[in-house]
Amino acid sequence: MAHQSPMIAIPKKGTDEVDWTTPIRNLIAQSYGESPDNYAAECASLQRCRQDAVRGAGSDMTARDLLYKYFGQLELLELRFSEIRVNFPWRDAFTNKSITQTSIAYEKASILFQIASTHSSIAASQSRSDPEGLKRSFHYFRTCAGMLNYINENFLHAPSTDLSRDVVKFLVNIILAQATEVFFEKCVDEKKASPLVAKIASQAAFLYTSLSEEVKEFMGKGIFDRNWVTLIQIKAKYFNSLAQYHRGLADEGADKPGDALVRFTQAESLAKEANRSAISFNSMFVSTMSPTLPPDAGSSLQERTKGHLVICTDKKNEAQRQNDLIYNAVLPAPEALPNIDKVAVATPIHIHEVYGAPEVQKTIGQDIFIRLVPLSVHESASVYSEEKAKLVRGEVEKGEAAEGEARSAIDGLGIKEGLVRFKAMAEGEVEGSEEVPMEVRRWKDDIAVIEEREGVDGLMAQLNKLKANVHRELEGVSHELDVETRDCETMRVKYEHLWTQAPSATLTKTLRGDLKAHFGALEAAAASDGQVASLWDAVKGDIGILLSPQLEDLFKERGGSNINNLLDLDVGEADDAKEREKIGGYVEQIEDRLKRLSLISHERNEVIKDLKDKIQTDDVSHLLLLNRRNTGVEPALFAAELEKFKPYQQRLAATIHHQEVTIQELKSLWKGLKDLAGRGPGARKWEEREKRKKDTVRRFSRARDVYMEVRDGLAKGLQFYTELTTLVQKLKTNARGYIAERKTERESLVSKLEVEKRMSAPPSQPPPLAAKPPVPPPPPGKSSLEASLASMSLSDSPARSPPTVAPSWQNPAQQYSQPYGTPQSQFPPPPQPGYSSPPPPPPSRYSYQQYNNAPAMSPPPPSQQQYNSAPPPPPPQRQSSSYLPPPPPQPVTQSSYTPSAPPTADPYASLAMFNPTTPSAPPPPPPASSHQQQQTQYGQQPQYGQQPQYGQPPFNQQLHHVMTPPPPGGSPGLPPPPPPPAGGYYQQQQPPPPQQGYGGFPPPPPPQQQQQYGNYGQQGQQGYGGYGYQGYGQN
């Protein structure tokens, strides 16, 4: 370092603080329409980046990196905010004059000048005695020249002196001259040939000589340091001397002693001039006045020139002595010597090469405003994304087509199914690892779970128990009805015409019809149960085998898995073994090809996945932003970027090619295997085994299907019998209610007849007199006879004759007579009877309850009474000896509705036939006292279980009104109740005007209509719950 040649470093520019934040926020809000607050961190980062780069940084590597980063961010920032205006104050590097401009180009040029200055300082400060230091110095001198050239080429009309074209050009020449000097030192250290060293020294001398001429133009302007001028002039003479010296050495080696002696003489002369100038420079050099020069610039330059002068003098003296003693060559004139050739060894390094280095890009880092992408860049990026998507779609389609081709080839040949057979033939035995098919195992597990929860035998037992219970209940109901009929007829025989209770046959017609329908449904259900039982008996054995451990043995037996029985060739054992060996070889090769196809498919899928990931992470927004100013470069840029995915495409194409080759080999091997073993006895035995195995599977499949059908039938049967039990219980309740009412009626009638018989049969009774017209009612009060009769009655009310009308249980419950949802107005009105019937006896005190709880029908007012209504009965008269027996009961007329006939097709008791969704309400219990039951109207009895209408008096009050005689002068009968509610069971009809001519007797009541007891058997018969079979259990 003591004798290292001093180098000139370019001074730096000065600057002040700059506000980036406000202009950027304004542009974000105006041009991008986003909130500037979202980019506050980015603005702060840019502000801090500038401060680090231009203030407080020295001239070392750290300063270089900070300047690199800031200039890179400026480049990216200009692409987004080309129209930004910020005040950039910079002071001239030579005149120190401050100049402020708002163009971002001025900021970029100034930063490049700072980078060039830093590079020159780094190059000048390197220790060139070290080879690495020598290389770094040479490199940074060249990059400095490149930065300065870029300023001259791209920034015109410089506002400051240091950025003017002439000054920048002069600086470039200085830097290149110094770079050439460094290269000369490198060649000298490496002891290169003298002709080459002479050319490089001649180039350095030429550059310094040119600079010494150019610097004269700037001398009067006071731009450059005067020490620069002196140093350049000294180096111009110094390198001219070096060029002559090394060319003299070359001439000496070329046997030109005369030319060499002249060149040594010139080198000595130039060295003396350079040494004198260096001595003068050293005496006047002050390091503080020239900060761009090394502190030892004067002394080091003096030492180098002095040492070179000594070398030149010694070499000249030696050459002179040798020429005088040996060569005696004629010395040519210095002007006659040929000029020394020059070679340019130092060229500027362009800024693109500097910023293209990976370490520089890493230093610059990510774009600070990467989230802020212009719309035009987005549009271009979307176009590139579509190009990538097209590429991926094409490769994926090729891969899917290849996958489909492989699957089709394998499935078309039937390799996977047939290979098992040939493999077993090669081994000579059946593959016994999995004899029972998976579907059979699944059936076994399913049925085992179902049977464990509730077995078929248990369901059958439940079904039979329910059926027996239903049959027993129906038999009981039938027996009770028979007993009631026998009791009624017994009384009729006893009392003859005095027995006015209606016969049971007509009243129990609907009950017996329902009973018959239930018996018919039960018989049909029993037939269906038999079918279910027969189906279960047919498959019970197979189901037992399916659930037993012997299933494995059965399949082995059916499959015929005996050792060495598949390949039954007619040849001997040796040929048998050879045949199997050939088949085994084919099988191994085919399995190898199948494995290879699987690996190829896996490799292809992995490549496609990697390609998708690569394309997903690929982003060219940065490149598009950098090339935003260049028009028409997008197609070329996209094509260059898509080349990155070429290796993936080539790998996919290779997988498709290998797959095609493997498939061809597989087809050839399969054909050979089938030709070898596909038609022999072993293949026939395999086919027989597979047939037996499939037959066994079909057998268990049918057993499973029948089992599920049996369970389904049993479930429907249990549901049917359960609901039939409910209906039978309702029928039983209704029948018992009917029987109870009939029994009460009989007891009451028997009591009355016995009392009347005793009262009307004295010891000496005169013959009966002719009938007399009715007498007017007597005044209130009771005679002694009447009082005695009242004391013998069952109640406080006078005894009355039983009515001739049918009891209320002849009209069954309304919900039995109409299906669920049928409007009530659809029922036909009751038939209008004639009036030719004999007058009826007084109404009975007792009424019969019906099988529903419909509200009571109150009698209509006198003006709107029905045809079967009659004037109220006369008050009770005193019994006389002329007792008239009551007339026989009125014949009961049947209604127009007749119960449906028993079912003819599939009578297995569909539940819909009994309408289980609308069951009849059970009848209420019979009242405790029959004295509370009274007629509400003469000739018309209340419905069973009726309650008073809203607004009617209670039933006991109605009884009081019935039993109370009418007031004198008033109309006999009950007070008119409110009209019945609209939409009742029968529409009220206006009665005709009363007719006379009946001898003062009221018209008879209309005959009671035989109502349908229930809707049993109305709907078509079906299976269990709509099971829809012609006979339950049939397939």
Secondary structure, DSSP 8 states (H G I E B T S, - for coil): -TT----------EE-----HHHHHHHIIIII-S-GGGGHHHHHHHHHHHHHHHSS--SSHHHHHHHHHHHHHHHHHHHH-TT----EEEE-TTT--EEEE--HHHHHHHHHHHHHHHHHHHHHTS-TTSHHHHHHHHHHHHHHHHHHHHHHHH--S-SSSTTSHHHHHHHHHHHHHHHHHHHHHHHHHTT--HHHHHHHHHHHHHHHHHHHHHHHHHGGGT-S-HHHHHHHHHHHHHHHHHHHHHHHHHHHHTT-HHHHHHHHHHHHHHHHHHHHHHHHHHHH--GGG-TTS-TTHHHHHHHHHHHHHHHHHHHHHHHHHHIIIII------GGGS-------------HHHHHTSHHHHHHH-S-TTTT---HHHHHHHHHHHHHHHHHHHHHHHHHHHHHHHHHHHHHHHTHHHHHHHHHHHHHTS--TT--S-HHHHHHHHHHHHHHHHS-HHHHHHHHHHHHHHHHHHHHHHHHHHHHHHHHHHHHHHHHGGG--S--HHHHTHHHHHHHHHHHHHHHHHHHHHHHHHHHHHHHHHHHHHHHSTTHHHHHHHHHT--TT-S---SS-HHHHHHHHHHHHHHHHHHHHHHHHHHHHHHHHHHHHHHHHHHHHH---HHHHHHTTTSTT-HHHHHHHHHGGGHHHHHHHHHHHHHHHHHHHHHHHHHHHHHHHHSSSHHHHHHHHHHHHHHHHHHHHHHHHHHHHHHHHHHHHHHHHHHHHHHHHHHHHHHHHHHHHHHHHHHHHHHHHHHHHHHHT--SS---------------S---HHHHHHHHHSSSSS------SS--GGGS--HHHHS-TT--GGGS-------S-S-------S-----SS---------GGG--TT------------S-----------EE-S--------S--S--GGGG-TTS---------S-GGG---SBTTB---TT----TTS--HHHHHHHHHS---TTS-SS--------TT-SS-----------STT--------EE-----TT-S---STTS---SSTT--
